[in-house]
């Protein structure tokens, strides 16, 4: 897929990957072997009929393609951009044996973007509370809506959180006919899709459009509503909701617990990305959200969030940005594509390096970071080789900003307000893995609140399983 030139894109927030043209999409779709037992679909967490939608593209039936995708996936524009297809559908493609799988993600994005350009707008929800955003909702996408809705009933279901798991669960239940209300703590729907992923990877207009599509299915979205503060779980059931899905996410940042983490210009990746993505710090002073990034930035971590933080820092004006990771690049959880994009943009990778202290100046600002070199020992519980410090290898990095991207924990507000909910030792909600059911009757959960910091598509898969289980539960109740 064509991309912006690295030198140009490293100083702007426009989308890096430019998408497939119609000619490119037709050519790519024609490569598909249309396997009868399609491993690509089997390996898709939301079970899209991939050969069918690719065949529709091959035959220029683009409306049929997007309707096919939306039978299973309510967020195709999102997934086509940020889903790790290389580990799932594309990884299972038979052509991957020759390292040349079908670009399934690119074709999914093509179908979603075609709908974005060509669909006729459908009626907007009239009640302002049902609008998925307070920042001027775009018209929702209309091709799939009427073809996928299946009746209506008066049974109310609540969804807590409007991230990928919540939106997926809400959309699937609305298609069946339930009256679904999504309660979102922030002022705009989308969860991590809005605050956690930069504009250059996932334009926010795409998220707004796909949230608006769910509103057109009848999903009611109440923003600025914190379950655990505005109302408790008990209150929701008292208001007549028969089931609840908790997709409250993992918004509590983790730190390294080393000296100096309280210095000025030490950020969690959460704070940095939320300020930039949700509060538009990159458009300051047009948006009143300044952010102080120095000239030399160290980002600690090796996941997609670390790559996003590093690439954002570069675009905010940093002259030098380093990824600091305690294992080797082979063990990094980040997508290969995102690591390659970061390198192309000039970000340096310091592997087998562990920070041990952040050093400040007389005014309390970061001026350096002390590190130690590591080597890999025996595998740990994650299956990756455990990093072990090398005695006498201490050194100091000359940096003036440190961004900590070493993981996140579940948002605590809902959990603290619901003490009867069973949690594991990492404060993640304990669920039945097949149904997403919690220990509380009628309450289901999924996404980062149960899995930790996972992928968008994994969260969506959890939302789909929960919707199926909730429908079965409510059908049995009736």
PyMOL commands that set and color helices and strands:
alter all, ss='L'
color gray80, all
select helices_A, chain A and resi 6-9+22-29+39-42+50-58+62-70+76-82+85-87+89-92+94-98+104-118+128-130+145-148+164-176+192-195+204-216+233-238+269-278+281-283+304-315+329-331+336-344+412-416+448-451+456-477
alter helices_A, ss='H'
color red, helices_A
select strands_A, chain A and resi 156-160+179-183+220-222+241-246+252-253+266-268+296-300+320-324+348-350+353-360+366-379+385-389+395-397+401-404+408-409+443-445
alter strands_A, ss='S'
color yellow, strands_A
deselect
rebuild
show_as cartoon
